[in-house]
Amino acid sequence: MPSHSDSALLIEDDTPHDLDESASLKSYPPSPLYRKKERFVPAVPKTLADTGLPSSLIEQLILKFLYFKGEIMGGDLSRAIGLRFSSIEAMIDGLKQQQFVQVKSSLGYGPVSSVLSLTDLGRRVSRDYLETNQYVGPAPVPISQYRVAVEQQRLAANWLTLDRLRDAYAHMVVNEQMLNQVGPAVAAGKTFLIYGQPGNGKTQVAEALSHIQTSGIYIPYAIECQGNIIQLYDPIYHKLIDRKGADADPDFDFDGRWGWCKRPFIASGGELSLSMLDLSYNLVSKIYDAPFQLKANNGIYLIDDFGRQKATSAEILNRWIVPMERRVDYLSFTNGGKMTVPFETFLIFSTNLTPELLGDEAFLRRIQYKMLLRSPGEDEFRTIFRAYCESQGLSISEQLIDNFVDKHYHLTGKQFRRCHPRDVISQVIDYIHFKRLPYEISEDLLDQAFCSCFPATGDLSET
């Protein structure tokens, strides 16, 4: 295989593996559009047939675009729907012949520079199409092509190295034991539970995994299945890679229906409900929005504060049994239809609860990797304290740290937590700004910030 800076991340065998051993997915052969390259690249469709979509869907999309835009140049229209003008030119000619579309003007460079608009008849037809759905955007990708894409963009078995993992945690104070626990789970992409006392950085440990250097992936803006359109691309979670930047790959031109993005990291907390893990139907636009786990394909999905959701931990984990074991998920349309989608998400659970409170042994066995994130020892706590001060441009003497630890931890028996340095120093900075003090730490400021951060315990009488 040719040398490549991300070669460990590329699929070496571009023959897709079955996502499901049942016949349900075997009936979808790989699309001939995907080039035999070391990395998946969705090839540009040369004809409408290459898109894998019914011509009626593309016709409706063109008319709806013209309905909302009023008038648009042919080249701009083709870019808006993600298809080359040469592939839709014959369809536009047909719409002209049906007197749905007219040419308002031309810049004189051929049909691609013609300014198009709807006729009165075309507007009436477009309004009928809008009753079906109001989707206006890049043409969707058939579910069969999406399945192939997700499978071929899986990370290779040997993609993660210890050095790469260390780089992701360079902004945090971590030890080798933790890296050795996190690494195999991430490399394997198997379900991972991080548990421990609050304030020890479980969420930060999970979020740092999004900093691991990986190759970008191609994500379709929308998917078509059984005549339904599912909006997949979400700018909140899918960060497009600038093709002119250092991470760009200028050697490839690709299908405009796809965006080249960083691998997604998505997190849900206590607000998560079971309904949020299925397709969401918009009654006005008549378009479906993809659930979190579908948007997180080929990336990471963190369920934070596991066990604090409205649904029980058993109900939430039961929802994942089939996806975790078979690497497929089943999503429902409002008409009762089902869509089978790949489940190639690294699923992480984070909780303050002890595992036995989440479920029994058989229940927990379904989560393959588990890590207790312990409270830091004193040496590690001091290192975190110094590192956070340095990150905020503050210097702190060892004597100040000694006094702080003795007064607020040794004498009181309070346990160290990884969040304490950040919480205390943040309040020190707030007080400095409020009082217009010199930007430096004092023992009085540390004491005041500590008392403000942590409530008093024991007798609360004021006498």
N, C-alpha and C positions, 0 to 999 in steps of 0.2 A: 504494500500500500504506500502511496506517496507520502513523503514526510510532510507533517503538518503540525503546527504548534499545539493544536487541540486534538491530535490524533487519538489520544486515549479516550476521547469523548465520542468518537465517531463509530457508527455501526459498520463493522467490518463485513458482515454478511447482509447484503441488501435484499435477500429473499425473506419476505415477511414471515414471521412465525405466527401460527394461529393464536388469536387472542382468546379463543374459547374452543374447547375440545368438542363442543356440540356442533351440529351442522349449521347453527344459526349464523355464524360468521364465515364459515367456509364457503357460503354461497356468494361471498363478495370477493371476487378476484382482485389482485393488485391492478391499479390503473396503469396503462402503458405510458402514462405521461411522466413517470418518475425515472429520471435518468440514472444510469448505472454509475453513480459517483460515490466517493467515500462518505459523503454526507447527503442526507435527504435534501433535495431541492425540487419544489413543485414547478415543473416545466410550463412554459407559457402555452396555453391552448392555441393551436393554429386554426381550428375550426370550432363551430358551436358544439359539434359532437364531442370534441375533446374535453369540453367542460364537464361532461357527464350529466348535464341538466336538460330537462325538457325545453324545447325552443319556446314554448308558451310562457315559461317562467321568465326567460330573458326578455321576451317581448313585453310582458307586463312591467318588468323593471324599467325598461327604456321609456315606456309611456308614463309611468309614475314619476320618473325623474323629470321628464319634460313638463308634466303637470305642475310640479312644485317649483321648477326653475323658471318656467315661462318660456325662455329660449336659451339655447346653449349650443356652442360650436361642437361639431361632430367629434373632434379629437378630445375635447374636454369631457364629453359624455362617455367616451370609451374609457378614459382614465378613471372617471368616477365609478364606473361599474367594474373596473379591474380587468377589462378585456381589450385586446387589440382592436383597433378600428377595422382592420381587414377582416376580422372574424365576425363582426356584426354589420358590416356594410351591406351585405345582401339582405339582411333582415330590415334594415332601415329603408332600403329601396322598396321592399315589400310593403312596409307601413305607408310609404308615400303613395304607392299604387292603390292601397285601400283607402287613401285620403284621410289617414289618421295623423300624418306628419307632413309638414310643408317646410320648404326652404325659404327663410326670411331674407337672407343675404349670403354673400360669399366673399371671402378674402382672396379668392382666385387661385388657391393652391389645391384644387380638387375637392372631392366630397368631404375629406377630413376637416377642411376649413369652412364648410358650409354651416351657417347658423340655422339651427332647426327649432321648430316650435310645433305645437299641436294645432290641428284644425278644430272647429267646433265639434265635429264628429269624434275626433280623437279625444277631446276633453270629456265627452260623455262616456266613451269607452273606458277612459282612465278612471273616472269616478266609480264605475262598476268594478274595476280591478281593485280599487282601494277598499271596497267592501270585503274583499278576500283577506287582504292584509295591507298595512301601510309601510311595509319595509322599503326603504330607499337607501341604498348603500352598495358596496361592492357585491357582485353576484355571489351567492352562497356556493359552498363546496358540498358535493354529495357526501353523505355519511360514510359511504364505502371508501372514498378517497381519504377522508379524515382518519378512519381507522388505520389505514396503511401508514399515514403520516405519523401518527402517535407511536405506532409500533417501531417504525424505522428511526425515530428520534429518541428511543430509549438510550440511556447511558450504558456504555459497555461495562462488562463485569469488572474490569480493572481500571475504571476511570479515576478513582480517588486515590491520592497519595497522602502520606502523613504530612509532607511539606505543604501541600495544597490546603489541607485542613488547618494547619498552623496559621497559614496566611489569613484564612477566614476569621480566625480568632485573635489576630494581631492586636486588635483594639481592646482586648479583654485580658484579664489575668486568669489564666487557666493552667491546669497541671497536666502532666502526661497521662495520669490515670484516667482523667476525664476524656482526653482525646482518644485514648485507646478503647473507651467504651462507646463514644459517639461514632468513631470512624467506621467500624464494621456495619453498624446499622445504616449509616448514610450510604456506604458503598453498595450494600445489598438492596437498599430501597425498601426495606421491610418495616412494618409498623413499629413505632418507637414510642415508649412511654417514659416521660421525664417527671419524676415526682420528688417532693421534698418540702421543707418548710418555706413559707412565703418570704419573699425578699432575697432569695439566693440566686436569682437570675435565670430561672428556668426558661422564661420567655426569651430573654436575651440569648441564651445558648441556642435556642431553636432559630431565632431570627438571624443569628450570625451565619447560619448555613447558607443564607441567600447570598453571602459574600464570596462563596467558593467560585473560583473562576471556571466557567464552563462555556461551551459553544452556545450560540443563539439557536433558537428554534423557530420554525414557521408555524404560525397560528392563523387559521382562517377567520375572517371577520364574521362570517355567518356560516351555518350548516343547514343543508336541506335534507329532510327525511320525511317520507310519506306525504309530500306536499306541504309540510310545515317548515317554517323558517325559525331557526334557533340562533339568537345573537350570542356569539361566543366571545369575541374580542371585547375586552373591557379595559379602557385606558387607565383605570385605577390600579389594576393588577398587571397588565401587560405593557411593558415598557419597550417601545419600538427602538431598534438600534439604528443609529444614523449611518446610512450606507456610505457617507463621505468621511466618517470618523475612523479612528484607529481600529475599531472592532469590525469594520465593514468588510465585506467580501465582494470586491468589484468584479470578480471573474464571472459571476453568475447573474443572469437575468432570470427573474422568476415570475410566476403567475401573480398578477396584481390582486387576486382575490385573497391573498395571504399577506400577513405582516411578519417581518423578521423581528423577533422579540427576544429579550432576555428571558431565561427560564423563570416562571412565575413563583412568587412566594405569597401565599394567601393565609390569613389568620382569622379565625372566628372565636368569639368568647362566650360569655354567659348568655348572650342574646340568641345563640344558635337554637333553632327549632328544627324538627324533622322535616317540616314543609320546605325549609330552605335548602334541603338536599335533593329536591326534585325540580323539574322544570317549572318556571314561573310564567304564567300566561297573562299578557296584558290585554284586557278586554277592549281597550280603545284601538291600539295598533294591531292587535291580533297576531302578535309576534311573541315567541317564547324567549325568555332569558335563561341562559345556562346556569346551573347551580355551581356552588363554589368548587366542588371536587372536579367538575368537568373543566372549569376555567384553570384549574391547577394541574391539569395533565402535563406530564413531562417536567413537573416542578414539585413544589412542597406545599402541603396543606397542613396547617397547625390548628388543632382544636385546643384552645387555651382554656384554663379554668375548668378542665374536664370534671364532670360531676356536679357542676354548679348550674347547668342548663335547666330549663323547664322540664324537658324530657329527662328521664332517669339515665344514668350511665349505661345501664343494661339496654335500654331502648336505642341509645345512640350507637353503642357498639354492635348491637344486633343488625343495625342498618348497614354496617360495614362488612358483615360476615361474607356475603357473596363476593363483593368487590375485592376484599383482601385475599380470599382463597382462589378466585378464578380470574382475577385481573380484568373483570368486566363489570359494568353496572347497567341497571335497567331503569330507564326513566319513562314517565307516563305523560301522554298527551291528554288533553281534556276530553277527547272523543273516545278514550279508552285504549287507544293504540299505545304500543311500547316501542322504545328506541333502545337498542343495545349499543353501548359505547364502551371504548376501552377505559380501563382504570389503571393509569400509569402514574400515580401520584404517590410521593413519599409522604405517608400519613403520620403525623406526630401528635401525640396527646401530652398535655402538660397539666399537672394537677398539684394542689396542696394537700390532697387527701391521701391517706395511706392506701395501697393497692387493695387490701382486704375490704375496704369500704366501697370499692368500686364494683366488686363482683367476686364470685367464687373462683376456685382454681381453674376449672374448665373455661370459665369466662376469660380469665387473664391469660390463659395459654394462647389465645388467639392473637395477643399482642406479643410479637416474637422477641423484641428487645425492650429491656427496662433498665432505667438508670436512676439511682437515688442520688440527687444532687445535694450533697451534704453542706452544712454550714462551714465557712472557712475556719481554719485554725488561726491562731494569733499572727503567725508570720505572714500567712497569706492575706489576712485582713490588713496588716500594716502595708503590705505591698500594694493592695488595692487602694488604700488611703493615699499613699504617696502618688500613685499613678493618676488618680482622679484630680488631685491638687495640681499636678503638672499639666494635665490636659486643660485645666482652667487658667493656666498661667500664674498659679500661686505656688510659692515656695513654703515648705513647712519643715521645721527642725525636728530632729528625733526626740528632743526633749518635750516639745509640744505633743507629739504623738504619744510618748510615754505617759505624760500627765493625763491626756484624754482617755487612754485605755485603762489606766489605773482607776481613775475617778468614776468612769461610767460603765466599766465592764468588770474589772477585778473586784471592786468593792461592792457592786450591786448584784453580781452573778448574771448579768445580762448576757445573752448569747450574741456572738458576732453574726452579722448578716452581710452579704455582699452589697446590698443596697445602701447600707448605713453611710459609708463615706460620701456617696453621691447625694443622699438626702441632706446630710448635715452641711456639707460644703456648699450646696446650692442655697441653703438658707443663710449661710455666712455671707455669700455674695449678695443675696437680696438685701441683707441688713447693711452691708457696706454701701450699696448703691443708694438705699433710702437715707442713710445718715451722712452721705457724702464723705465717707471715711477713706483713708489711704487703702489702696488695694493690697492688703496683706492680712494674714491670719493672726489672731491673738487668742489666748486661752479664754478670755471672757467671751469672745465671739463664738468660740466652739461650744462653751457651756450653754450660752443662750440658745444657739441653734439646736443643740441636742435636746434641751428641755422643750423647745417648740415642736420638735419632730415627734417626740415620744410622750404619750400621756403618762401622768403620774399613776402609780399603783398603790394599793393599800388604802389606808384611811384618808378619805377626801375631805374631812372636816377642816375648816379654815381657822380654827382656834388653836 
